[in-house]
C-alpha cells in the first residue's frame, strides 16, 4: 500500500474485460460505504 492506495493487477480469463471493471466498481462502492460507516461511528 502506498499513500493509502493499493495496486491490483488483474488478468481476465476471458475476453470480457468489462466484467472485471464492473466487479472492481462494485468492490470499490462497498469499500467506500464501509469507510463512511466507520467515520460516522467515530463522530
PDB file with SEQRES, HELIX, SHEET and CRYST1 records, atoms N, CA, C and O in Angstrom:
SEQRES   1 A   43  UNK UNK UNK UNK UNK UNK UNK UNK UNK UNK UNK UNK UNK          
SEQRES   2 A   43  UNK UNK UNK UNK UNK UNK UNK UNK UNK UNK UNK UNK UNK          
SEQRES   3 A   43  UNK UNK UNK UNK UNK UNK UNK UNK UNK UNK UNK UNK UNK          
SEQRES   4 A   43  UNK UNK UNK UNK                                              
HELIX    1 AA1 UNK A   17  UNK A   42  1                                  26    
CRYST1    1.000    1.000    1.000  90.00  90.00  90.00 P 1           1          
ATOM      1  N   UNK A   1       0.853  -1.167   0.000  1.00  0.00           N  
ATOM      2  CA  UNK A   1       0.000   0.000   0.000  1.00  0.00           C  
ATOM      3  C   UNK A   1       0.901   1.233   0.000  1.00  0.00           C  
ATOM      4  O   UNK A   1       1.841   1.329   0.789  1.00  0.00           O  
ATOM      5  N   UNK A   2       0.605   2.162  -0.885  1.00  0.00           N  
ATOM      6  CA  UNK A   2       1.368   3.396  -0.995  1.00  0.00           C  
ATOM      7  C   UNK A   2       0.392   4.564  -0.897  1.00  0.00           C  
ATOM      8  O   UNK A   2      -0.540   4.670  -1.694  1.00  0.00           O  
ATOM      9  N   UNK A   3       0.609   5.438   0.080  1.00  0.00           N  
ATOM     10  CA  UNK A   3      -0.250   6.611   0.274  1.00  0.00           C  
ATOM     11  C   UNK A   3      -1.727   6.239   0.353  1.00  0.00           C  
ATOM     12  O   UNK A   3      -2.575   6.959  -0.175  1.00  0.00           O  
ATOM     13  N   UNK A   4      -2.041   5.129   1.003  1.00  0.00           N  
ATOM     14  CA  UNK A   4      -3.425   4.719   1.150  1.00  0.00           C  
ATOM     15  C   UNK A   4      -4.020   4.048  -0.064  1.00  0.00           C  
ATOM     16  O   UNK A   4      -5.221   3.781  -0.099  1.00  0.00           O  
ATOM     17  N   UNK A   5      -3.196   3.768  -1.065  1.00  0.00           N  
ATOM     18  CA  UNK A   5      -3.681   3.131  -2.292  1.00  0.00           C  
ATOM     19  C   UNK A   5      -3.033   1.758  -2.456  1.00  0.00           C  
ATOM     20  O   UNK A   5      -1.908   1.530  -2.010  1.00  0.00           O  
ATOM     21  N   UNK A   6      -3.748   0.867  -3.090  1.00  0.00           N  
ATOM     22  CA  UNK A   6      -3.229  -0.472  -3.374  1.00  0.00           C  
ATOM     23  C   UNK A   6      -3.175  -0.684  -4.875  1.00  0.00           C  
ATOM     24  O   UNK A   6      -3.989  -0.142  -5.623  1.00  0.00           O  
ATOM     25  N   UNK A   7      -2.214  -1.473  -5.303  1.00  0.00           N  
ATOM     26  CA  UNK A   7      -2.091  -1.827  -6.714  1.00  0.00           C  
ATOM     27  C   UNK A   7      -2.706  -3.194  -6.899  1.00  0.00           C  
ATOM     28  O   UNK A   7      -2.333  -4.144  -6.210  1.00  0.00           O  
ATOM     29  N   UNK A   8      -3.644  -3.306  -7.821  1.00  0.00           N  
ATOM     30  CA  UNK A   8      -4.286  -4.582  -8.117  1.00  0.00           C  
ATOM     31  C   UNK A   8      -3.979  -4.917  -9.562  1.00  0.00           C  
ATOM     32  O   UNK A   8      -4.305  -4.151 -10.469  1.00  0.00           O  
ATOM     33  N   UNK A   9      -3.360  -6.047  -9.771  1.00  0.00           N  
ATOM     34  CA  UNK A   9      -3.047  -6.489 -11.126  1.00  0.00           C  
ATOM     35  C   UNK A   9      -3.977  -7.631 -11.476  1.00  0.00           C  
ATOM     36  O   UNK A   9      -4.052  -8.625 -10.753  1.00  0.00           O  
ATOM     37  N   UNK A  10      -4.682  -7.490 -12.578  1.00  0.00           N  
ATOM     38  CA  UNK A  10      -5.683  -8.474 -12.977  1.00  0.00           C  
ATOM     39  C   UNK A  10      -5.387  -9.009 -14.371  1.00  0.00           C  
ATOM     40  O   UNK A  10      -4.842  -8.309 -15.225  1.00  0.00           O  
ATOM     41  N   UNK A  11      -5.752 -10.244 -14.573  1.00  0.00           N  
ATOM     42  CA  UNK A  11      -5.644 -10.849 -15.889  1.00  0.00           C  
ATOM     43  C   UNK A  11      -6.930 -11.631 -16.127  1.00  0.00           C  
ATOM     44  O   UNK A  11      -7.112 -12.710 -15.564  1.00  0.00           O  
ATOM     45  N   UNK A  12      -7.831 -11.090 -16.967  1.00  0.00           N  
ATOM     46  CA  UNK A  12      -9.109 -11.762 -17.192  1.00  0.00           C  
ATOM     47  C   UNK A  12      -8.912 -13.128 -17.853  1.00  0.00           C  
ATOM     48  O   UNK A  12      -8.034 -13.306 -18.697  1.00  0.00           O  
ATOM     49  N   UNK A  13      -9.741 -14.078 -17.452  1.00  0.00           N  
ATOM     50  CA  UNK A  13      -9.672 -15.422 -18.036  1.00  0.00           C  
ATOM     51  C   UNK A  13     -10.397 -15.497 -19.366  1.00  0.00           C  
ATOM     52  O   UNK A  13     -10.170 -16.416 -20.153  1.00  0.00           O  
ATOM     53  N   UNK A  14     -11.270 -14.532 -19.617  1.00  0.00           N  
ATOM     54  CA  UNK A  14     -11.998 -14.479 -20.886  1.00  0.00           C  
ATOM     55  C   UNK A  14     -11.750 -13.119 -21.524  1.00  0.00           C  
ATOM     56  O   UNK A  14     -11.035 -12.286 -20.967  1.00  0.00           O  
ATOM     57  N   UNK A  15     -12.330 -12.903 -22.669  1.00  0.00           N  
ATOM     58  CA  UNK A  15     -12.166 -11.609 -23.347  1.00  0.00           C  
ATOM     59  C   UNK A  15     -13.150 -10.559 -22.825  1.00  0.00           C  
ATOM     60  O   UNK A  15     -13.203  -9.446 -23.348  1.00  0.00           O  
ATOM     61  N   UNK A  16     -13.918 -10.903 -21.810  1.00  0.00           N  
ATOM     62  CA  UNK A  16     -14.941  -9.996 -21.277  1.00  0.00           C  
ATOM     63  C   UNK A  16     -14.351  -9.083 -20.208  1.00  0.00           C  
ATOM     64  O   UNK A  16     -14.639  -9.228 -19.020  1.00  0.00           O  
ATOM     65  N   UNK A  17     -13.530  -8.149 -20.646  1.00  0.00           N  
ATOM     66  CA  UNK A  17     -12.838  -7.253 -19.714  1.00  0.00           C  
ATOM     67  C   UNK A  17     -13.792  -6.331 -18.982  1.00  0.00           C  
ATOM     68  O   UNK A  17     -13.497  -5.890 -17.872  1.00  0.00           O  
ATOM     69  N   UNK A  18     -14.930  -6.032 -19.585  1.00  0.00           N  
ATOM     70  CA  UNK A  18     -15.882  -5.133 -18.926  1.00  0.00           C  
ATOM     71  C   UNK A  18     -16.400  -5.735 -17.625  1.00  0.00           C  
ATOM     72  O   UNK A  18     -16.765  -4.997 -16.710  1.00  0.00           O  
ATOM     73  N   UNK A  19     -16.439  -7.058 -17.527  1.00  0.00           N  
ATOM     74  CA  UNK A  19     -16.903  -7.694 -16.298  1.00  0.00           C  
ATOM     75  C   UNK A  19     -15.935  -7.433 -15.142  1.00  0.00           C  
ATOM     76  O   UNK A  19     -16.353  -7.279 -13.995  1.00  0.00           O  
ATOM     77  N   UNK A  20     -14.645  -7.385 -15.456  1.00  0.00           N  
ATOM     78  CA  UNK A  20     -13.641  -7.086 -14.436  1.00  0.00           C  
ATOM     79  C   UNK A  20     -13.841  -5.668 -13.928  1.00  0.00           C  
ATOM     80  O   UNK A  20     -13.770  -5.420 -12.724  1.00  0.00           O  
ATOM     81  N   UNK A  21     -14.085  -4.757 -14.823  1.00  0.00           N  
ATOM     82  CA  UNK A  21     -14.302  -3.355 -14.446  1.00  0.00           C  
ATOM     83  C   UNK A  21     -15.542  -3.235 -13.561  1.00  0.00           C  
ATOM     84  O   UNK A  21     -15.525  -2.512 -12.565  1.00  0.00           O  
ATOM     85  N   UNK A  22     -16.603  -3.933 -13.915  1.00  0.00           N  
ATOM     86  CA  UNK A  22     -17.826  -3.882 -13.114  1.00  0.00           C  
ATOM     87  C   UNK A  22     -17.606  -4.483 -11.728  1.00  0.00           C  
ATOM     88  O   UNK A  22     -18.112  -3.950 -10.741  1.00  0.00           O  
ATOM     89  N   UNK A  23     -16.871  -5.568 -11.641  1.00  0.00           N  
ATOM     90  CA  UNK A  23     -16.593  -6.180 -10.342  1.00  0.00           C  
ATOM     91  C   UNK A  23     -15.781  -5.230  -9.464  1.00  0.00           C  
ATOM     92  O   UNK A  23     -16.067  -5.082  -8.276  1.00  0.00           O  
ATOM     93  N   UNK A  24     -14.768  -4.588 -10.048  1.00  0.00           N  
ATOM     94  CA  UNK A  24     -13.956  -3.644  -9.276  1.00  0.00           C  
ATOM     95  C   UNK A  24     -14.787  -2.450  -8.811  1.00  0.00           C  
ATOM     96  O   UNK A  24     -14.613  -1.967  -7.692  1.00  0.00           O  
ATOM     97  N   UNK A  25     -15.678  -1.981  -9.659  1.00  0.00           N  
ATOM     98  CA  UNK A  25     -16.537  -0.860  -9.282  1.00  0.00           C  
ATOM     99  C   UNK A  25     -17.431  -1.256  -8.110  1.00  0.00           C  
ATOM    100  O   UNK A  25     -17.637  -0.463  -7.191  1.00  0.00           O  
ATOM    101  N   UNK A  26     -17.956  -2.463  -8.137  1.00  0.00           N  
ATOM    102  CA  UNK A  26     -18.808  -2.951  -7.056  1.00  0.00           C  
ATOM    103  C   UNK A  26     -18.019  -3.046  -5.758  1.00  0.00           C  
ATOM    104  O   UNK A  26     -18.493  -2.621  -4.705  1.00  0.00           O  
ATOM    105  N   UNK A  27     -16.820  -3.600  -5.834  1.00  0.00           N  
ATOM    106  CA  UNK A  27     -15.967  -3.722  -4.648  1.00  0.00           C  
ATOM    107  C   UNK A  27     -15.653  -2.341  -4.088  1.00  0.00           C  
ATOM    108  O   UNK A  27     -15.711  -2.132  -2.876  1.00  0.00           O  
ATOM    109  N   UNK A  28     -15.322  -1.400  -4.968  1.00  0.00           N  
ATOM    110  CA  UNK A  28     -14.986  -0.052  -4.519  1.00  0.00           C  
ATOM    111  C   UNK A  28     -16.165   0.592  -3.803  1.00  0.00           C  
ATOM    112  O   UNK A  28     -15.988   1.210  -2.753  1.00  0.00           O  
ATOM    113  N   UNK A  29     -17.366   0.455  -4.357  1.00  0.00           N  
ATOM    114  CA  UNK A  29     -18.534   1.068  -3.728  1.00  0.00           C  
ATOM    115  C   UNK A  29     -18.798   0.464  -2.354  1.00  0.00           C  
ATOM    116  O   UNK A  29     -19.134   1.187  -1.416  1.00  0.00           O  
ATOM    117  N   UNK A  30     -18.651  -0.849  -2.226  1.00  0.00           N  
ATOM    118  CA  UNK A  30     -18.850  -1.493  -0.932  1.00  0.00           C  
ATOM    119  C   UNK A  30     -17.796  -1.023   0.071  1.00  0.00           C  
ATOM    120  O   UNK A  30     -18.110  -0.766   1.233  1.00  0.00           O  
ATOM    121  N   UNK A  31     -16.556  -0.914  -0.379  1.00  0.00           N  
ATOM    122  CA  UNK A  31     -15.469  -0.473   0.485  1.00  0.00           C  
ATOM    123  C   UNK A  31     -15.687   0.974   0.922  1.00  0.00           C  
ATOM    124  O   UNK A  31     -15.492   1.321   2.087  1.00  0.00           O  
ATOM    125  N   UNK A  32     -16.088   1.797  -0.019  1.00  0.00           N  
ATOM    126  CA  UNK A  32     -16.339   3.210   0.274  1.00  0.00           C  
ATOM    127  C   UNK A  32     -17.457   3.350   1.306  1.00  0.00           C  
ATOM    128  O   UNK A  32     -17.351   4.167   2.221  1.00  0.00           O  
ATOM    129  N   UNK A  33     -18.531   2.558   1.172  1.00  0.00           N  
ATOM    130  CA  UNK A  33     -19.629   2.589   2.138  1.00  0.00           C  
ATOM    131  C   UNK A  33     -19.154   2.143   3.515  1.00  0.00           C  
ATOM    132  O   UNK A  33     -19.570   2.710   4.525  1.00  0.00           O  
ATOM    133  N   UNK A  34     -18.294   1.143   3.564  1.00  0.00           N  
ATOM    134  CA  UNK A  34     -17.769   0.658   4.842  1.00  0.00           C  
ATOM    135  C   UNK A  34     -16.944   1.743   5.528  1.00  0.00           C  
ATOM    136  O   UNK A  34     -17.066   1.950   6.735  1.00  0.00           O  
ATOM    137  N   UNK A  35     -16.111   2.428   4.765  1.00  0.00           N  
ATOM    138  CA  UNK A  35     -15.299   3.503   5.331  1.00  0.00           C  
ATOM    139  C   UNK A  35     -16.173   4.639   5.847  1.00  0.00           C  
ATOM    140  O   UNK A  35     -15.891   5.214   6.898  1.00  0.00           O  
ATOM    141  N   UNK A  36     -17.228   4.960   5.116  1.00  0.00           N  
ATOM    142  CA  UNK A  36     -18.133   6.024   5.542  1.00  0.00           C  
ATOM    143  C   UNK A  36     -18.830   5.634   6.849  1.00  0.00           C  
ATOM    144  O   UNK A  36     -19.024   6.483   7.719  1.00  0.00           O  
ATOM    145  N   UNK A  37     -19.203   4.370   6.994  1.00  0.00           N  
ATOM    146  CA  UNK A  37     -19.864   3.905   8.211  1.00  0.00           C  
ATOM    147  C   UNK A  37     -18.905   4.003   9.395  1.00  0.00           C  
ATOM    148  O   UNK A  37     -19.312   4.386  10.492  1.00  0.00           O  
ATOM    149  N   UNK A  38     -17.655   3.667   9.184  1.00  0.00           N  
ATOM    150  CA  UNK A  38     -16.654   3.761  10.255  1.00  0.00           C  
ATOM    151  C   UNK A  38     -16.492   5.214  10.683  1.00  0.00           C  
ATOM    152  O   UNK A  38     -16.440   5.514  11.876  1.00  0.00           O  
ATOM    153  N   UNK A  39     -16.413   6.093   9.728  1.00  0.00           N  
ATOM    154  CA  UNK A  39     -16.273   7.516  10.037  1.00  0.00           C  
ATOM    155  C   UNK A  39     -17.480   8.039  10.819  1.00  0.00           C  
ATOM    156  O   UNK A  39     -17.317   8.835  11.743  1.00  0.00           O  
ATOM    157  N   UNK A  40     -18.671   7.606  10.464  1.00  0.00           N  
ATOM    158  CA  UNK A  40     -19.878   8.058  11.180  1.00  0.00           C  
ATOM    159  C   UNK A  40     -19.856   7.577  12.617  1.00  0.00           C  
ATOM    160  O   UNK A  40     -20.295   8.299  13.512  1.00  0.00           O  
ATOM    161  N   UNK A  41     -19.351   6.370  12.860  1.00  0.00           N  
ATOM    162  CA  UNK A  41     -19.285   5.833  14.225  1.00  0.00           C  
ATOM    163  C   UNK A  41     -18.290   6.627  15.083  1.00  0.00           C  
ATOM    164  O   UNK A  41     -18.465   6.748  16.295  1.00  0.00           O  
ATOM    165  N   UNK A  42     -17.269   7.154  14.456  1.00  0.00           N  
ATOM    166  CA  UNK A  42     -16.256   7.910  15.196  1.00  0.00           C  
ATOM    167  C   UNK A  42     -16.789   9.249  15.674  1.00  0.00           C  
ATOM    168  O   UNK A  42     -16.294   9.795  16.660  1.00  0.00           O  
ATOM    169  N   UNK A  43     -17.781   9.781  14.998  1.00  0.00           N  
ATOM    170  CA  UNK A  43     -18.315  11.114  15.335  1.00  0.00           C  
ATOM    171  C   UNK A  43     -19.193  11.085  16.557  1.00  0.00           C  
ATOM    172  O   UNK A  43     -19.715  12.122  16.967  1.00  0.00           O  
TER     173      UNK A  43                                                      
END                                                                             
